[in-house]
Amino acid sequence: MLKAERYRHFVDYFSKHQPNPVTELHYGTPFQLLIAVILSAQCTDKRINQVSPAVFEKFTTPEELAASTPDEVFTYIRSVSYPNNKAKHLVGMAQMLVEQFNSEVPSDINDLQKLPGVGRKTANVIASVIYDLPAIAVDTHVFRVAGRIGLTTNARTPLAVEKQLTGYLPKPTLGIAHHWLILHGRYICLARSPKCEICPISWFCKYYERNNTEAALLKAEALKAKKAKDQKKKKQLNAISKELNKRSVDKDI
Ligand code: SF4
């Protein structure tokens, strides 16, 4: 199947079955989403949703967070991964928002990346979710699932994946495709053991095709038959060897 066809099937399938996917992070304002996404690096959305309400309640504005200290913020986020670094990033991010961006979350990807704790992935999430800009954030799920389906080829870095996806996906679907790939990776196309047997998109998935083509099935059958033949041969040799031993003992007697 051609790559362009896979893209077409991908967009058609998910547009029909998941027309309005949203981030699983809870937030109410752009500032809160920025906090939640910074916190979510290397951590689960579930965990972030457990700690974020207290953070949002304590620090309602960039000014309040900017006036705080990493030590104080740490006490609210101690159960997330890398709490020390994230506490520093949150305070630094709020200070920069106040000092350089008029306490507003910027929409420009380059401006967003100037904020402490904000890399390209976070910047793309904010740009697409808050500002509806044509950007796609590449996290571990997007990276893995896009590769397996065959939407990307030989893309070894998140930036390479982002470029290939951006090159093929229609612009209006970029932000939404991020959620499609994340949700599919989180619940079906799992990292260690993808649930291909129940996957509704296996019919256009490259990984599935590679592992389930007729040739692959024939090869598996041939391997199985060879194994059975080898075992039979081994049994026969063992029997012959036993018989020869027995005869030599009888002769000695
Ligand atoms: S068929 Fe398997 S590898 Fe392909 S997308 Fe589905 S779960 Fe992932």
Residues whose N, C-alpha, C, O or C-beta is under 5 A from the ligand:
A	BS01	SF4	R148 I188 C189 P194 K195 C196 C199 I201 S202 C205 Y207 Y208
